[in-house]
Amino acid sequence: MLALFIRDFRLSLRAGGGALIGILFFLAVIAVMPFGVGPDLNLLARIGPAMLWIGALLAVLLGLDRLFQVDREDGSIDLMIMASHTHMLPLLVFTKSLAHWTGSVLPLVVASPLLGLFMNMDMTSIGATALTLLVGTPAITFVGAVGAALAVALPRGGLLVSVIVLPLTIPVLIFGVSASYGATVEGSPFLAPLLILIAITLFFAVIGPIAAASALKNATD
């Protein structure tokens, strides 16, 4: 598992520059917001957490189609399926998803405090938003593994992955933004939506690899 994690982590950094493309896309989304909203600093601060979450969500969706595509092209996905028992393939998918998140999504979380300054957010709001992104974005990756597995046999499955995954990520977006606002807005809860967000991530961490493993088996039959 460790060898697979290291291999996929390196691939996520090399194959198409996934991490760099995600960060640049994230930066582009946040950088153009002040031009669209206007020079109202208070308004930027209010919508800052929501915009960071939307930018991160779109950046994550941008690279999900590469989760199994490289393995499909070199034939290693077929070898993993044939060599794995029924209960081992979901573990392999979980490891690959975790490596993809570490290499392509974690840099977005690390960059989010700097981009929060562009939105005139205070330090409490920036810290809360970064925390929710840290615990919430893995859920998007695990859900995205299902979409990537369904579209792995298609020559251009990137758009299909986004169409499949986006509706399932709405609860993650809702509770992530709610927890971010709860840290700074008086009377809004913070702990409750944060715990729900963690629960969603844990749920998809179990269900996502199992569903993705089943989809991979069907795609290679």
PyRosetta script that sets phi, psi and omega in degrees:
from pyrosetta import init, pose_from_sequence

init()
pose = pose_from_sequence("MLALFIRDFRLSLRAGGGALIGILFFLAVIAVMPFGVGPDLNLLARIGPAMLWIGALLAVLLGLDRLFQVDREDGSIDLMIMASHTHMLPLLVFTKSLAHWTGSVLPLVVASPLLGLFMNMDMTSIGATALTLLVGTPAITFVGAVGAALAVALPRGGLLVSVIVLPLTIPVLIFGVSASYGATVEGSPFLAPLLILIAITLFFAVIGPIAAASALKNATD")
pose.set_psi(1, -40.4)
pose.set_omega(1, 179.5)
pose.set_phi(2, -65.1)
pose.set_psi(2, -42.0)
pose.set_omega(2, 178.8)
pose.set_phi(3, -63.2)
pose.set_psi(3, -40.9)
pose.set_omega(3, 178.2)
pose.set_phi(4, -65.0)
pose.set_psi(4, -39.8)
pose.set_omega(4, 178.7)
pose.set_phi(5, -61.9)
pose.set_psi(5, -46.6)
pose.set_omega(5, -178.6)
pose.set_phi(6, -64.6)
pose.set_psi(6, -41.2)
pose.set_omega(6, 179.2)
pose.set_phi(7, -61.3)
pose.set_psi(7, -48.4)
pose.set_omega(7, -177.5)
pose.set_phi(8, -71.3)
pose.set_psi(8, -30.9)
pose.set_omega(8, 175.8)
pose.set_phi(9, -63.0)
pose.set_psi(9, -43.3)
pose.set_omega(9, 177.8)
pose.set_phi(10, -66.6)
pose.set_psi(10, -39.3)
pose.set_omega(10, 177.9)
pose.set_phi(11, -63.8)
pose.set_psi(11, -37.4)
pose.set_omega(11, 180.0)
pose.set_phi(12, -66.1)
pose.set_psi(12, -25.3)
pose.set_omega(12, 177.7)
pose.set_phi(13, -85.8)
pose.set_psi(13, -26.4)
pose.set_omega(13, -175.3)
pose.set_phi(14, -97.2)
pose.set_psi(14, -45.0)
pose.set_omega(14, -171.0)
pose.set_phi(15, -68.8)
pose.set_psi(15, 97.0)
pose.set_omega(15, 177.8)
pose.set_phi(16, 75.8)
pose.set_psi(16, 7.5)
pose.set_omega(16, -179.2)
pose.set_phi(17, 60.6)
pose.set_psi(17, 48.0)
pose.set_omega(17, -173.5)
pose.set_phi(18, -57.5)
pose.set_psi(18, -44.3)
pose.set_omega(18, -178.0)
pose.set_phi(19, -65.2)
pose.set_psi(19, -46.1)
pose.set_omega(19, -178.5)
pose.set_phi(20, -65.8)
pose.set_psi(20, -41.5)
pose.set_omega(20, 179.1)
pose.set_phi(21, -63.0)
pose.set_psi(21, -41.6)
pose.set_omega(21, 178.7)
pose.set_phi(22, -62.1)
pose.set_psi(22, -44.2)
pose.set_omega(22, 179.7)
pose.set_phi(23, -64.8)
pose.set_psi(23, -43.1)
pose.set_omega(23, 179.6)
pose.set_phi(24, -64.1)
pose.set_psi(24, -39.8)
pose.set_omega(24, 177.5)
pose.set_phi(25, -66.1)
pose.set_psi(25, -43.7)
pose.set_omega(25, 176.8)
pose.set_phi(26, -58.0)
pose.set_psi(26, -46.2)
pose.set_omega(26, 179.0)
pose.set_phi(27, -62.6)
pose.set_psi(27, -40.4)
pose.set_omega(27, -179.1)
pose.set_phi(28, -64.6)
pose.set_psi(28, -42.0)
pose.set_omega(28, -179.6)
pose.set_phi(29, -62.4)
pose.set_psi(29, -45.4)
pose.set_omega(29, -177.7)
pose.set_phi(30, -72.3)
pose.set_psi(30, -36.2)
pose.set_omega(30, -176.5)
pose.set_phi(31, -66.9)
pose.set_psi(31, -32.6)
pose.set_omega(31, -177.5)
pose.set_phi(32, -84.9)
pose.set_psi(32, -11.7)
pose.set_omega(32, -177.8)
pose.set_phi(33, -61.8)
pose.set_psi(33, -45.9)
pose.set_omega(33, 178.6)
pose.set_phi(34, -58.9)
pose.set_psi(34, -29.9)
pose.set_omega(34, 178.7)
pose.set_phi(35, -72.7)
pose.set_psi(35, -33.4)
pose.set_omega(35, 179.6)
pose.set_phi(36, -80.9)
pose.set_psi(36, -36.0)
pose.set_omega(36, -177.4)
pose.set_phi(37, -83.0)
pose.set_psi(37, -37.0)
pose.set_omega(37, -176.9)
pose.set_phi(38, 112.6)
pose.set_psi(38, 179.9)
pose.set_omega(38, -174.6)
pose.set_phi(39, -83.7)
pose.set_psi(39, 14.6)
pose.set_omega(39, -179.9)
pose.set_phi(40, -74.6)
pose.set_psi(40, 102.3)
pose.set_omega(40, -176.3)
pose.set_phi(41, -67.1)
pose.set_psi(41, -34.8)
pose.set_omega(41, 178.8)
pose.set_phi(42, -66.0)
pose.set_psi(42, -40.2)
pose.set_omega(42, 177.7)
pose.set_phi(43, -65.4)
pose.set_psi(43, -41.1)
pose.set_omega(43, 177.6)
pose.set_phi(44, -61.0)
pose.set_psi(44, -40.7)
pose.set_omega(44, 179.4)
pose.set_phi(45, -65.6)
pose.set_psi(45, -35.4)
pose.set_omega(45, -178.9)
pose.set_phi(46, -70.8)
pose.set_psi(46, -40.3)
pose.set_omega(46, -177.1)
pose.set_phi(47, -91.7)
pose.set_psi(47, -1.7)
pose.set_omega(47, -176.8)
pose.set_phi(48, -54.4)
pose.set_psi(48, -53.1)
pose.set_omega(48, 179.9)
pose.set_phi(49, -58.2)
pose.set_psi(49, -41.5)
pose.set_omega(49, 179.4)
pose.set_phi(50, -64.4)
pose.set_psi(50, -40.3)
pose.set_omega(50, -179.0)
pose.set_phi(51, -69.4)
pose.set_psi(51, -36.9)
pose.set_omega(51, 176.4)
pose.set_phi(52, -63.5)
pose.set_psi(52, -39.7)
pose.set_omega(52, 179.6)
pose.set_phi(53, -68.3)
pose.set_psi(53, -43.4)
pose.set_omega(53, 179.6)
pose.set_phi(54, -64.6)
pose.set_psi(54, -43.2)
pose.set_omega(54, 178.3)
pose.set_phi(55, -62.1)
pose.set_psi(55, -42.6)
pose.set_omega(55, 179.1)
pose.set_phi(56, -65.9)
pose.set_psi(56, -40.6)
pose.set_omega(56, 179.2)
pose.set_phi(57, -60.7)
pose.set_psi(57, -47.2)
pose.set_omega(57, 179.9)
pose.set_phi(58, -65.7)
pose.set_psi(58, -37.1)
pose.set_omega(58, 179.0)
pose.set_phi(59, -67.2)
pose.set_psi(59, -37.2)
pose.set_omega(59, 177.2)
pose.set_phi(60, -66.4)
pose.set_psi(60, -43.4)
pose.set_omega(60, 179.3)
pose.set_phi(61, -62.3)
pose.set_psi(61, -27.2)
pose.set_omega(61, -176.2)
pose.set_phi(62, -62.6)
pose.set_psi(62, -32.7)
pose.set_omega(62, -174.6)
pose.set_phi(63, -110.3)
pose.set_psi(63, 7.3)
pose.set_omega(63, -176.0)
pose.set_phi(64, -68.4)
pose.set_psi(64, -29.6)
pose.set_omega(64, -177.3)
pose.set_phi(65, -66.2)
pose.set_psi(65, -16.5)
pose.set_omega(65, 179.9)
pose.set_phi(66, -88.9)
pose.set_psi(66, 1.6)
pose.set_omega(66, -174.7)
pose.set_phi(67, -61.3)
pose.set_psi(67, -43.6)
pose.set_omega(67, 178.8)
pose.set_phi(68, -117.4)
pose.set_psi(68, -1.4)
pose.set_omega(68, -172.5)
pose.set_phi(69, -66.0)
pose.set_psi(69, -41.7)
pose.set_omega(69, -179.9)
pose.set_phi(70, -63.8)
pose.set_psi(70, -41.7)
pose.set_omega(70, 178.1)
pose.set_phi(71, -65.9)
pose.set_psi(71, -33.6)
pose.set_omega(71, 177.7)
pose.set_phi(72, -67.4)
pose.set_psi(72, -39.6)
pose.set_omega(72, -176.1)
pose.set_phi(73, -69.9)
pose.set_psi(73, -38.4)
pose.set_omega(73, -179.0)
pose.set_phi(74, -93.9)
pose.set_psi(74, 1.8)
pose.set_omega(74, 175.9)
pose.set_phi(75, 82.8)
pose.set_psi(75, 0.8)
pose.set_omega(75, -177.3)
pose.set_phi(76, -70.6)
pose.set_psi(76, -25.0)
pose.set_omega(76, 179.5)
pose.set_phi(77, -66.6)
pose.set_psi(77, -35.0)
pose.set_omega(77, 177.0)
pose.set_phi(78, -67.3)
pose.set_psi(78, -38.6)
pose.set_omega(78, 178.8)
pose.set_phi(79, -66.8)
pose.set_psi(79, -39.0)
pose.set_omega(79, 178.8)
pose.set_phi(80, -65.4)
pose.set_psi(80, -40.1)
pose.set_omega(80, -179.8)
pose.set_phi(81, -67.0)
pose.set_psi(81, -41.9)
pose.set_omega(81, -179.4)
pose.set_phi(82, -70.9)
pose.set_psi(82, -33.4)
pose.set_omega(82, -176.8)
pose.set_phi(83, -85.5)
pose.set_psi(83, -13.6)
pose.set_omega(83, -174.7)
pose.set_phi(84, -96.6)
pose.set_psi(84, 142.1)
pose.set_omega(84, 170.2)
pose.set_phi(85, -75.7)
pose.set_psi(85, 172.7)
pose.set_omega(85, -176.3)
pose.set_phi(86, -60.0)
pose.set_psi(86, -38.9)
pose.set_omega(86, -176.9)
pose.set_phi(87, -85.0)
pose.set_psi(87, -9.3)
pose.set_omega(87, -178.2)
pose.set_phi(88, -90.4)
pose.set_psi(88, -31.1)
pose.set_omega(88, -176.8)
pose.set_phi(89, -61.1)
pose.set_psi(89, -42.7)
pose.set_omega(89, 174.7)
pose.set_phi(90, -59.3)
pose.set_psi(90, -33.5)
pose.set_omega(90, 176.9)
pose.set_phi(91, -67.4)
pose.set_psi(91, -38.3)
pose.set_omega(91, 176.1)
pose.set_phi(92, -64.4)
pose.set_psi(92, -42.3)
pose.set_omega(92, 177.6)
pose.set_phi(93, -63.6)
pose.set_psi(93, -41.7)
pose.set_omega(93, 177.8)
pose.set_phi(94, -59.8)
pose.set_psi(94, -43.9)
pose.set_omega(94, 179.8)
pose.set_phi(95, -64.5)
pose.set_psi(95, -42.6)
pose.set_omega(95, 179.2)
pose.set_phi(96, -65.2)
pose.set_psi(96, -39.6)
pose.set_omega(96, 178.9)
pose.set_phi(97, -65.4)
pose.set_psi(97, -41.4)
pose.set_omega(97, 179.2)
pose.set_phi(98, -65.3)
pose.set_psi(98, -39.7)
pose.set_omega(98, 177.7)
pose.set_phi(99, -65.8)
pose.set_psi(99, -40.0)
pose.set_omega(99, 177.7)
pose.set_phi(100, -63.2)
pose.set_psi(100, -41.9)
pose.set_omega(100, 178.6)
pose.set_phi(101, -63.8)
pose.set_psi(101, -41.6)
pose.set_omega(101, -178.7)
pose.set_phi(102, -64.8)
pose.set_psi(102, -40.1)
pose.set_omega(102, -175.6)
pose.set_phi(103, -84.7)
pose.set_psi(103, -30.6)
pose.set_omega(103, -172.9)
pose.set_phi(104, -111.9)
pose.set_psi(104, -28.6)
pose.set_omega(104, -174.3)
pose.set_phi(105, -103.9)
pose.set_psi(105, -38.1)
pose.set_omega(105, 179.6)
pose.set_phi(106, -57.2)
pose.set_psi(106, -38.3)
pose.set_omega(106, 174.6)
pose.set_phi(107, -58.8)
pose.set_psi(107, -30.5)
pose.set_omega(107, 176.4)
pose.set_phi(108, -66.5)
pose.set_psi(108, -40.5)
pose.set_omega(108, 178.4)
pose.set_phi(109, -64.3)
pose.set_psi(109, -41.4)
pose.set_omega(109, 179.5)
pose.set_phi(110, -65.2)
pose.set_psi(110, -35.7)
pose.set_omega(110, -179.0)
pose.set_phi(111, -79.8)
pose.set_psi(111, -15.9)
pose.set_omega(111, -174.3)
pose.set_phi(112, -61.9)
pose.set_psi(112, -37.0)
pose.set_omega(112, 177.2)
pose.set_phi(113, -60.8)
pose.set_psi(113, -39.7)
pose.set_omega(113, 178.3)
pose.set_phi(114, -64.9)
pose.set_psi(114, -42.1)
pose.set_omega(114, 179.5)
pose.set_phi(115, -69.8)
pose.set_psi(115, -27.3)
pose.set_omega(115, 174.9)
pose.set_phi(116, -62.8)
pose.set_psi(116, -30.6)
pose.set_omega(116, 176.4)
pose.set_phi(117, -66.0)
pose.set_psi(117, -32.4)
pose.set_omega(117, 177.0)
pose.set_phi(118, -63.0)
pose.set_psi(118, -28.2)
pose.set_omega(118, -178.8)
pose.set_phi(119, -93.8)
pose.set_psi(119, 11.4)
pose.set_omega(119, 177.7)
pose.set_phi(120, 60.6)
pose.set_psi(120, 34.0)
pose.set_omega(120, 178.3)
pose.set_phi(121, -84.1)
pose.set_psi(121, 145.5)
pose.set_omega(121, 175.7)
pose.set_phi(122, -78.1)
pose.set_psi(122, 171.8)
pose.set_omega(122, -173.2)
pose.set_phi(123, -66.5)
pose.set_psi(123, -34.9)
pose.set_omega(123, 178.5)
pose.set_phi(124, -64.6)
pose.set_psi(124, -44.8)
pose.set_omega(124, 179.2)
pose.set_phi(125, -65.6)
pose.set_psi(125, -39.4)
pose.set_omega(125, 178.4)
pose.set_phi(126, -63.7)
pose.set_psi(126, -45.1)
pose.set_omega(126, 180.0)
pose.set_phi(127, -63.8)
pose.set_psi(127, -41.9)
pose.set_omega(127, 179.7)
pose.set_phi(128, -66.3)
pose.set_psi(128, -41.2)
pose.set_omega(128, 179.9)
pose.set_phi(129, -66.2)
pose.set_psi(129, -41.8)
pose.set_omega(129, 178.0)
pose.set_phi(130, -62.9)
pose.set_psi(130, -38.2)
pose.set_omega(130, 178.7)
pose.set_phi(131, -65.3)
pose.set_psi(131, -43.9)
pose.set_omega(131, 179.5)
pose.set_phi(132, -66.2)
pose.set_psi(132, -36.6)
pose.set_omega(132, 175.9)
pose.set_phi(133, -64.6)
pose.set_psi(133, -37.7)
pose.set_omega(133, -179.2)
pose.set_phi(134, -64.2)
pose.set_psi(134, -41.0)
pose.set_omega(134, -176.9)
pose.set_phi(135, -91.9)
pose.set_psi(135, -14.6)
pose.set_omega(135, -175.8)
pose.set_phi(136, -99.8)
pose.set_psi(136, -33.8)
pose.set_omega(136, -177.0)
pose.set_phi(137, -65.9)
pose.set_psi(137, -28.4)
pose.set_omega(137, 174.3)
pose.set_phi(138, -58.6)
pose.set_psi(138, -33.2)
pose.set_omega(138, 177.7)
pose.set_phi(139, -61.2)
pose.set_psi(139, -39.8)
pose.set_omega(139, 178.5)
pose.set_phi(140, -63.4)
pose.set_psi(140, -39.6)
pose.set_omega(140, 179.7)
pose.set_phi(141, -66.3)
pose.set_psi(141, -42.1)
pose.set_omega(141, -179.4)
pose.set_phi(142, -67.9)
pose.set_psi(142, -38.0)
pose.set_omega(142, 173.8)
pose.set_phi(143, -67.0)
pose.set_psi(143, -40.4)
pose.set_omega(143, 179.2)
pose.set_phi(144, -63.6)
pose.set_psi(144, -27.1)
pose.set_omega(144, 176.9)
pose.set_phi(145, -62.0)
pose.set_psi(145, -35.1)
pose.set_omega(145, 177.9)
pose.set_phi(146, -66.0)
pose.set_psi(146, -47.9)
pose.set_omega(146, 178.4)
pose.set_phi(147, -63.1)
pose.set_psi(147, -39.8)
pose.set_omega(147, 178.7)
pose.set_phi(148, -65.7)
pose.set_psi(148, -36.1)
pose.set_omega(148, 178.5)
pose.set_phi(149, -69.0)
pose.set_psi(149, -37.7)
pose.set_omega(149, 178.9)
pose.set_phi(150, -66.9)
pose.set_psi(150, -32.5)
pose.set_omega(150, -175.4)
pose.set_phi(151, -101.5)
pose.set_psi(151, 7.5)
pose.set_omega(151, -173.3)
pose.set_phi(152, -65.9)
pose.set_psi(152, -29.2)
pose.set_omega(152, -178.8)
pose.set_phi(153, -84.7)
pose.set_psi(153, -5.6)
pose.set_omega(153, -178.1)
pose.set_phi(154, -90.8)
pose.set_psi(154, 142.7)
pose.set_omega(154, -178.5)
pose.set_phi(155, -67.3)
pose.set_psi(155, -33.9)
pose.set_omega(155, 178.8)
pose.set_phi(156, -131.9)
pose.set_psi(156, 78.5)
pose.set_omega(156, -175.4)
pose.set_phi(157, -99.5)
pose.set_psi(157, 5.9)
pose.set_omega(157, -176.7)
pose.set_phi(158, -59.9)
pose.set_psi(158, -46.2)
pose.set_omega(158, -179.8)
pose.set_phi(159, -66.8)
pose.set_psi(159, -38.6)
pose.set_omega(159, 179.1)
pose.set_phi(160, -63.4)
pose.set_psi(160, -39.3)
pose.set_omega(160, 177.6)
pose.set_phi(161, -59.5)
pose.set_psi(161, -45.3)
pose.set_omega(161, -179.6)
pose.set_phi(162, -64.1)
pose.set_psi(162, -40.6)
pose.set_omega(162, -179.8)
pose.set_phi(163, -64.8)
pose.set_psi(163, -39.0)
pose.set_omega(163, -179.6)
pose.set_phi(164, -71.2)
pose.set_psi(164, -42.7)
pose.set_omega(164, -169.9)
pose.set_phi(165, -81.6)
pose.set_psi(165, -37.9)
pose.set_omega(165, -171.2)
pose.set_phi(166, -55.1)
pose.set_psi(166, -47.5)
pose.set_omega(166, 179.6)
pose.set_phi(167, -61.7)
pose.set_psi(167, -32.5)
pose.set_omega(167, -178.8)
pose.set_phi(168, -75.2)
pose.set_psi(168, -17.1)
pose.set_omega(168, -179.5)
pose.set_phi(169, -91.5)
pose.set_psi(169, -4.2)
pose.set_omega(169, -179.2)
pose.set_phi(170, -58.6)
pose.set_psi(170, -45.5)
pose.set_omega(170, 177.2)
pose.set_phi(171, -59.6)
pose.set_psi(171, -36.8)
pose.set_omega(171, 177.9)
pose.set_phi(172, -62.8)
pose.set_psi(172, -43.7)
pose.set_omega(172, 179.3)
pose.set_phi(173, -63.8)
pose.set_psi(173, -43.0)
pose.set_omega(173, -177.4)
pose.set_phi(174, -62.3)
pose.set_psi(174, -51.5)
pose.set_omega(174, -176.4)
pose.set_phi(175, -74.3)
pose.set_psi(175, -28.5)
pose.set_omega(175, 175.4)
pose.set_phi(176, -66.0)
pose.set_psi(176, -45.2)
pose.set_omega(176, 178.3)
pose.set_phi(177, -68.5)
pose.set_psi(177, -38.8)
pose.set_omega(177, 179.4)
pose.set_phi(178, -61.6)
pose.set_psi(178, -43.4)
pose.set_omega(178, 178.4)
pose.set_phi(179, -66.8)
pose.set_psi(179, -36.9)
pose.set_omega(179, 178.9)
pose.set_phi(180, -63.8)
pose.set_psi(180, -42.5)
pose.set_omega(180, 178.1)
pose.set_phi(181, -70.9)
pose.set_psi(181, -33.0)
pose.set_omega(181, -178.4)
pose.set_phi(182, -63.2)
pose.set_psi(182, -23.0)
pose.set_omega(182, -179.4)
pose.set_phi(183, -74.4)
pose.set_psi(183, -21.6)
pose.set_omega(183, -174.8)
pose.set_phi(184, -122.6)
pose.set_psi(184, -26.2)
pose.set_omega(184, -177.7)
pose.set_phi(185, -88.6)
pose.set_psi(185, 123.0)
pose.set_omega(185, -177.6)
pose.set_phi(186, -67.2)
pose.set_psi(186, 133.7)
pose.set_omega(186, -179.9)
pose.set_phi(187, 90.3)
pose.set_psi(187, -8.0)
pose.set_omega(187, 178.3)
pose.set_phi(188, -96.6)
pose.set_psi(188, 136.0)
pose.set_omega(188, -178.3)
pose.set_phi(189, -74.3)
pose.set_psi(189, 146.9)
pose.set_omega(189, 176.5)
pose.set_phi(190, -113.7)
pose.set_psi(190, -48.3)
pose.set_omega(190, -174.0)
pose.set_phi(191, -66.9)
pose.set_psi(191, -41.6)
pose.set_omega(191, -176.6)
pose.set_phi(192, -61.6)
pose.set_psi(192, -53.0)
pose.set_omega(192, 177.9)
pose.set_phi(193, -65.4)
pose.set_psi(193, -29.6)
pose.set_omega(193, 177.1)
pose.set_phi(194, -65.6)
pose.set_psi(194, -43.7)
pose.set_omega(194, 178.8)
pose.set_phi(195, -65.7)
pose.set_psi(195, -38.4)
pose.set_omega(195, 176.3)
pose.set_phi(196, -64.0)
pose.set_psi(196, -39.4)
pose.set_omega(196, 178.1)
pose.set_phi(197, -62.3)
pose.set_psi(197, -42.4)
pose.set_omega(197, 177.1)
pose.set_phi(198, -63.2)
pose.set_psi(198, -41.6)
pose.set_omega(198, 179.4)
pose.set_phi(199, -62.8)
pose.set_psi(199, -39.8)
pose.set_omega(199, 177.8)
pose.set_phi(200, -62.7)
pose.set_psi(200, -42.4)
pose.set_omega(200, 178.8)
pose.set_phi(201, -62.2)
pose.set_psi(201, -44.7)
pose.set_omega(201, 179.1)
pose.set_phi(202, -64.8)
pose.set_psi(202, -37.9)
pose.set_omega(202, 178.9)
pose.set_phi(203, -63.2)
pose.set_psi(203, -48.8)
pose.set_omega(203, -179.5)
pose.set_phi(204, -70.8)
pose.set_psi(204, -25.6)
pose.set_omega(204, 176.7)
pose.set_phi(205, -65.4)
pose.set_psi(205, -25.5)
pose.set_omega(205, 177.1)
pose.set_phi(206, -91.1)
pose.set_psi(206, -49.0)
pose.set_omega(206, -174.4)
pose.set_phi(207, -74.6)
pose.set_psi(207, -39.3)
pose.set_omega(207, -175.3)
pose.set_phi(208, -59.2)
pose.set_psi(208, -53.3)
pose.set_omega(208, 179.8)
pose.set_phi(209, -61.5)
pose.set_psi(209, -35.9)
pose.set_omega(209, 178.7)
pose.set_phi(210, -64.8)
pose.set_psi(210, -46.8)
pose.set_omega(210, 179.5)
pose.set_phi(211, -66.3)
pose.set_psi(211, -39.3)
pose.set_omega(211, 179.5)
pose.set_phi(212, -66.9)
pose.set_psi(212, -38.1)
pose.set_omega(212, 177.9)
pose.set_phi(213, -63.5)
pose.set_psi(213, -41.9)
pose.set_omega(213, 177.1)
pose.set_phi(214, -63.2)
pose.set_psi(214, -40.8)
pose.set_omega(214, 178.8)
pose.set_phi(215, -66.2)
pose.set_psi(215, -37.2)
pose.set_omega(215, 178.1)
pose.set_phi(216, -65.0)
pose.set_psi(216, -39.9)
pose.set_omega(216, 177.8)
pose.set_phi(217, -62.1)
pose.set_psi(217, -43.8)
pose.set_omega(217, 179.8)
pose.set_phi(218, -66.9)
pose.set_psi(218, -33.4)
pose.set_omega(218, -177.6)
pose.set_phi(219, -72.6)
pose.set_psi(219, -26.9)
pose.set_omega(219, -176.8)
pose.set_phi(220, -97.7)
pose.set_psi(220, -4.4)
pose.set_omega(220, 178.8)
pose.set_phi(221, -70.6)
pose.dump_pdb("model.pdb")
